[in-house]
Every structure is written in C-alpha cells, then in structure tokens.
Amino acid sequence: MTEQCNTHRHEYSNEGVCSCGCGAHTHHRHDFEGHCHCAEKFLEIADEAWKEVLKEKIKEKIIAKKGEHIEKLAEIVALANGEKWKHKISAKTKGNDFKEKLKGFFSSCD
C-alpha cells in the first residue's frame, strides 16, 4: 500500500511499517489511515535531549561543588575493586593448584 502525505510518500508493509525515512529512525509506525506521526517522534527525541542536557549540567555542578571528595571516593573504590579482583584471581589459582595436587595423587594410586 502506498500513500502520500504533505511531505513524503509512505510505503507500507502488512504490519503498517513505513519506510519513508521522515523520523529519527528509518522505520517507524504510522496509523493505517496514513497519518504520519513524525511530529510526536521528534518531540520524544527532544524530551530525551532535554534530559541528557540536564543530566550533564547536574554532573558539572556536582563536580564543581564536590569534585575533590568525588576524586577521593573514586580512588578508594578503585583500590578496593583492584584488591577484590586480585583476591578472586589468587583464590582461583589456589583452587587450580589444589585440583592439580588431587589429580596427581589419584594418578599415582595405581
């Protein structure tokens, strides 16, 4: 099914998906009366952009006011995380050593 709206042509699949390319994505839904909902899609994108901008501005304010404390906290967390992984790797290696000793023991019991 093909229809024309004010700005472009709509090619519909059986599911009502149009590939007119007028939205942020190449494929987006239109209703079966041929109404293009590009305006709503663009407003949704704008809402997301506002949220992203606000989030970035909040980050800037936090860093400006508490940057030194955040740096110290990040250092503490990073060191603790490194120690956690060092212990995990060490424990795994020790577990493998134990398995090898058992394997050797049972191999020599013949």
WOHUKA-V395130 format. One record per pair of residues at least 6 apart in sequence whose C-alpha atoms are under 8 Angstrom apart, sorted by sequence separation. I is the first residue (numbers start at 1). GAP is how many residues later the second one is. D is the distance in Angstrom with one decimal. If there is no record, write none. Layout:
i:I gap:GAP d:D
i:I gap:GAP d:D
This chain:
i:3 gap:6 d:5.8
i:4 gap:6 d:6.0
i:11 gap:6 d:7.9
i:12 gap:6 d:4.8
i:20 gap:6 d:6.9
i:21 gap:6 d:6.7
i:30 gap:6 d:5.3
i:2 gap:7 d:7.1
i:3 gap:7 d:5.1
i:11 gap:7 d:5.3
i:12 gap:7 d:7.3
i:19 gap:7 d:5.8
i:20 gap:7 d:7.4
i:29 gap:7 d:8.0
i:30 gap:7 d:6.1
i:63 gap:7 d:7.5
i:2 gap:8 d:5.5
i:3 gap:8 d:6.9
i:10 gap:8 d:5.7
i:11 gap:8 d:6.0
i:19 gap:8 d:5.0
i:29 gap:8 d:7.5
i:2 gap:9 d:4.8
i:10 gap:9 d:6.7
i:11 gap:9 d:6.7
i:18 gap:9 d:5.8
i:19 gap:9 d:7.2
i:1 gap:10 d:6.1
i:2 gap:10 d:6.3
i:10 gap:10 d:5.4
i:17 gap:10 d:6.5
i:18 gap:10 d:6.0
i:1 gap:11 d:5.3
i:9 gap:11 d:6.2
i:17 gap:11 d:6.1
i:18 gap:11 d:6.2
i:1 gap:12 d:7.2
i:8 gap:12 d:6.8
i:17 gap:12 d:5.1
i:18 gap:12 d:6.7
i:16 gap:13 d:6.5
i:17 gap:13 d:6.7
i:8 gap:14 d:7.7
i:16 gap:14 d:6.5
i:16 gap:15 d:7.0
i:23 gap:15 d:5.4
i:16 gap:16 d:6.4
i:22 gap:16 d:6.6
i:24 gap:17 d:7.4
i:23 gap:18 d:6.7
i:24 gap:18 d:7.2
i:23 gap:19 d:7.1
i:24 gap:21 d:8.0
i:10 gap:24 d:7.7
i:5 gap:29 d:7.5
i:4 gap:30 d:7.9
i:5 gap:30 d:7.5
i:3 gap:31 d:6.5
i:5 gap:31 d:7.4
